[in-house]
């Protein structure tokens, strides 16, 4: 699709497969191959909002040369909360 859209060149699927196979890129890595349904990673989701919340706090370094309040250095924090239900 990319060569057709940007370069107006059409390549067949078998041609792409042959090129990838020649470059030894014919198969997906083991961690990307199809897994059985019972062995797949299962995402957890909660039914009620607020039942399980993930919270992260990051310190944000002040920009050099920008002055804040007098007599000290301002500290800035970024708070992030993600609700697993929503």
C-alpha positions in Angstrom: 0.0 0.0 0.0 2.8 2.4 0.8 4.6 2.2 -2.6 1.3 2.6 -4.4 0.2 5.6 -2.4 3.5 7.6 -2.4 5.4 6.3 -5.4 2.7 5.0 -7.7 4.3 1.6 -7.9 2.3 -1.7 -7.7 3.9 -4.7 -6.1 2.1 -8.1 -5.8 1.8 -9.9 -2.4 4.0 -12.7 -3.7 6.7 -10.2 -4.7 6.7 -8.7 -1.3 6.9 -12.1 0.3 9.9 -13.1 -1.9 11.7 -9.9 -1.0 11.1 -10.4 2.7 12.2 -14.0 2.5 15.4 -13.1 0.6 16.2 -10.6 3.4 15.4 -13.3 6.0 12.4 -11.4 7.3 9.8 -14.0 6.2 8.5 -14.9 9.6 7.3 -12.9 12.6 9.4 -13.1 15.8 8.2 -15.7 18.3 6.6 -13.1 20.6 4.4 -11.8 17.8 3.2 -15.1 16.4 -0.4 -16.3 16.9 -1.0 -17.7 20.4 -3.8 -20.0 21.5 -6.8 -18.2 23.0 -6.2 -19.5 26.5 -2.5 -18.4 26.5 -3.1 -14.8 25.2 -2.6 -11.8 27.5 -5.8 -11.0 29.2 -6.6 -7.4 29.8 -8.4 -6.7 33.1 -11.2 -4.2 33.2 -13.3 -3.2 36.2 -17.1 -2.8 36.1 -17.4 0.1 38.6 -15.7 3.5 38.1 -13.2 4.2 40.9 -12.8 0.5 41.9 -9.2 0.4 40.6 -7.3 3.6 39.8 -3.7 3.8 38.6 -1.9 6.9 39.8 1.5 8.3 38.7 3.4 11.3 40.0 6.3 12.9 38.1 8.6 15.7 39.1 9.0 18.2 36.3 12.3 20.0 36.3 12.0 23.8 36.1 13.2 25.6 33.0 16.6 27.2 33.5 16.6 31.0 33.8 12.9 31.2 34.6 12.4 32.7 38.1 9.6 31.7 40.3 8.8 32.8 43.9 11.4 34.7 45.8 13.9 33.0 48.1 13.4 29.4 46.8 13.0 27.1 43.9 9.6 26.2 42.6 8.8 22.4 42.4 6.4 21.3 39.8 4.7 17.9 39.8 2.5 16.2 37.2 -0.2 13.9 38.6 -1.9 11.4 36.3 -4.8 9.1 37.4 -6.3 6.5 35.1 -9.5 4.7 36.0 -9.5 1.1 34.7 -13.3 1.2 34.1 -13.3 4.2 31.9 
